[in-house]
Amino acid sequence: MPEYLPPIRIGVTSPLRQFLARMADIAEKSGAFTVERHFGALGDPDFDIVNFRSTKPSPHVGLGVQLISRPDPKDIVAVEVIAERWRPNDPPSYATYVSEAKALIQPLLSNYNREANARHRMSIATMKSLEPKLPPQSEKLFKRFVALANKSVLHPLDWGRFYEFVRNSRMRRPLYEEDMARLLVKEGFSAQYAKHIAGVYFHLCEFKHSG
């Protein structure tokens, strides 16, 4: 299954548009990017996007990065790495995505900090923090199910333990179907069978919360 890609952010103390404009200028002067400025994007005066398209040779096709600012959250610029085609795998792995984000943005940010006498840094969510989690009681029931389950083809008793997990889970919001499939794969189920069970999970949760 594709790995989760992390949110990447830069905490900014100066006005966001001023930061974006200065980063755009630094990128153009470096000669390593073609830059597109979209201030007030999509008709929203507080929504700004700057596209940086890399001009350096890369195994990826159309590699670039976007800096995005919105009024909420305040003082945060989001970093999103983009490519028309990632190689060797599309979508990319966590490691590839993070590596390209650092290679593209860090030199520009270092130049910005030097010129502005600032200390802005990129914040990147860890791979572990992106993994789906169950609350303690739900996790206990889930672990009981997977520990006893025939992971090739569930036995009726296995399904019974799975139904018990769903019925007795106390969560404000059920896991997304993809997240449940990911937990099952982590416990030894094949990706295809995990998707099937996760589909059952989704429908059971829908039924549970419809009453």
N, C-alpha and C positions, 0 to 999 in steps of 0.2 A: 504494500500500500504506500502511496506517496507520503512523505514526511510532512508534518506541519511546518509552515514557514513562519518565522517569528515576526511580530511587530517590532519595528525599529524606530526609535524616536530620538530627537535632539531637543533637549531643554534649552530654551532661548530666553535671554533676559531683555534683549533689545526688541523694538517693534518687529513683529514677524515679517512684514513685507520688506522692511529695511534689511533684515537678515537675508531673505531670499534674493533680493536684488544684488546684494554684495556678493553672495555666493555665486550668482550667475555671472557677475563681472569677473570674478576670480577664475571661474571655469573657462570663460571665453579667452582670457589672457593666457591660460595654460596651453591652449591649442589642442587640448585632449578631448574637447567636447564641442558639439554644436548645441546651442542652447535655445530653448523656446520659453518665453515668459507668458503666463496666462494669469494676470492679476484681475480679480473679479470674475473668476471662471463661472460658467453656467449662469451668468446673470446675478450671481451672489457677490456683493461688494466685499464680503469678508472671506471669500474662498479663493485662495491663491495656489497655483501650481506652477512649478518651474521644471521643465523637462531637460535633462542632460543626456544627450546621446553620445556614447563613446566613439571616438574616431580611431582608437588604437586597435590593432589586431586582436582578435578574441576567438576562442573556439565557439562561442555563442553567437547567434545571428541577431543583429539589431539590438545589441546590449545597451542598456541605459539605466538611468535612475531618475526618480521623481522626488522632489521635495514638495510637500503638501501642507498647507496651514489652513485651519478652520478656526472660527471663534471659540469652539468648544472641542477639546480641552484648550484652555488658555496656555500660552507660553510653550507650546509644544509644536514641533515640526515633524511630520511623519516622513519616513524614508521608505520608498518602495522601489525595489529593483525590478526591471522589466527586460524582456527579451522576446523577439519574434520566435526564436527557437533556442531552447537550452540543449547543451550537449555535455556529457553523453546521454543524460536522462532529462526528459521533459514530462512533467514539471521537475525542477531541480531538487536536490537533496537540501536539507537544512545547512550542511556544511558548505555546499557550493553557493547557496544564496547569501549566507553571512560573509563568506570570503569575498564575493563580488561587491557586496555593500561596503565593506571596509576598503577594498582597493579603489572603488570609485569615489567615495565620499571623504575618507579620512584625509587624503592630501589636501583637498579643498578646505576642509574644516580646520586643519592645522594652519594653513595660510590665513584663513579668516581670523583665527584666534591670535595669531602673531600680529596681524595688522590692526585688529580692534582691541588688543590687550584683553582678550576674553579667555574663558576656559570652558567653552561648550564641548560636550562629549556625546557620542552616540550611546544610546542605551538599547541593548539587544536582549530580548527574552531568551532564557536558556531553553534548551530542547526539553529538559525535564519538566519545566514549568508549563509547557504546552500540552503535556499528556493529559487526557481526560481523567477525572477523579470521581470516585463515589464517596458519599458520606459514610461514616463508620458502620452503621447498621446495614446499609445497602451493600457495602463491600463485604461484610461478613457473610451475607446470604449469597452473594455472587461467588465468593471464594469457595463456599460449600458446593455450589453448583458445578463449577469448573473442576474442582478436585475430584469429583465422583463421575464426571461426564465421560461418555465415550465420544471422543472428539472427532471421530470419523462420521458416525451416524448416531444421533441422540436416541437413546432408549426411552420408552414412555416414562420411566421413572426419572430420567434426566430432564425430560420436558416438565414433569411435575415440579422438580426443584427449580427449574427456570421460571415457571409460572409463579411459584412461591416468592422468588426473588422480586419479580415485577410487582406482584400484589402487595407485598409487605414493605417495599422500598418507600421511604419517606423523603421525597425530594421536592423542593419547590418547583423545579423544572426538570423533566426527564432529560437524559443524555440525548444528543443528536444521534441519528441512526449511524452516521459515520464514526462517531466516537465509540459507540457500543461495538461496532465491528472491529475497531482498533484494539479495544480491550480484549476481545475474544482472540484475535490473532496473537496478541501478546501472551495469551495463556495456552497457545498451541493449536488453535483451530486454523484450518486453511483459510485463505482470504475469501474464497468463493463461498465456503460454508458459513463463515463468519458473517458475510453480507446477508445470507439467507436468514440466519438467526436474528441478526440486527433488524431485518425487516419485520419479523414476527414481534420483536420487542417494540418497535414503533407502533404497530397496530394494537398491541395489547395496552400500551400506554394511552393511545388515543381512546380506546374503549374505556379504560379505567377512569379517565378524566372527563368522559362525556356524561357520566351518570350524576 
